[in-house]
Amino acid sequence: MEMKLLVQYVGDLEEDKVLNLLKDFVAMNPTQDEADKVISACQEGMAIVGDRFERGEYFVGDLIFAGELMTESMDILKPVIAGSKNGNLGKMVIGTVAGDLHDIGKNIYRGMVEALGLEVFDIGIDQPASAFVEKVREVKPDVLGMSGVLTLAIEAMKQTVDALKEAGLRDDLKIIVGGNPMTKDACEYIGADAFTTNATEGVRIVEQWLK
Ligand code: B12
């Protein structure tokens, strides 16, 4: 598939063209590697949407539409990104942190770690530290994943890790944070074990941990 074209169609919010490209792509029985490239292209297209929003060319309605377009896109891609392993590699709790309603990236990542063979407990969006603490206490996961794309997510993630420490739950837990604003500095500030802006890399990190 022509990735540049996909990036452009996502950026232009050309729903029919995007969905048709993806349907043709899935029909070709692509490899996981090819599917990863398509996800990256979608992410790149969404960055264009974000830039146009920032420049005042797109409005909140366009962001909402972009979100719906990505959800539809991931539904089409599901058969090629999500396998059907039975969740015996380990357990993971995942959620989007307080104040942040973005969940497209989290959902993509969840599909990929499920395909890897983890049992995933997704607590949803805009979840306060206390909700993460509760779920971790209940499920005792091997890994905690926190997602956030707003700058303010960094602070919310730090508060969540602090709350886990206070509850005595931090030490037996590997923590990975994901989303566009994540950097090495942010990761250190938050007190997480790893960070990424890329779901595939996030899968590799967790796979390494659980081996
Ligand atoms: C779609 C979208 C929305 C949709 C979200 C729909 C949904 N269900 O998620 C809606 C309309 C709700 C929305 C709302 C808002 N948005 Co918005 N949105 C976007 C947009 C265009 C795309 C985000 C996206 O889905 N990207 C595609 C995914 C695939 O990428 P990703 O999230 O990075 O995920 C990948 C990796 O990071 C990783 N990953 C993600 N999570 C995790 C977790 C783990 C554990 C791991 C390992 C990996 C991982 O895997 C994914 C695949 O590789 C971005 C622009 C951008 N540049 O991203 C703005 C953007 C994030 N939004 C922005 C803003 C400002 C807002 C609003 C404040 C707008 C408003 N005025 O109302 C609100 C805030 C609502 C809130 N409180 O959260 C800003 C944020 C600015 C900032 N620095 O804080 C951005 C950057 C746009 C911009 N350039 O101005 N938005």
Boltz pocket constraint, residues with backbone or C-beta under 6 A from the ligand:
constraints:
  - pocket:
      binder: B
      contacts: [[A, 39], [A, 42], [A, 43], [A, 46], [A, 47], [A, 48], [A, 49], [A, 50], [A, 51], [A, 53], [A, 54], [A, 60], [A, 63], [A, 64], [A, 65], [A, 66], [A, 67], [A, 68], [A, 70], [A, 94], [A, 99], [A, 100], [A, 101], [A, 102], [A, 103], [A, 104], [A, 105], [A, 106], [A, 108], [A, 109], [A, 144], [A, 145], [A, 146], [A, 147], [A, 148], [A, 149], [A, 150], [A, 151], [A, 152], [A, 176], [A, 177], [A, 178], [A, 179], [A, 180], [A, 196], [A, 197], [A, 198], [A, 199], [A, 200], [A, 202], [A, 203]]
      max_distance: 6.0
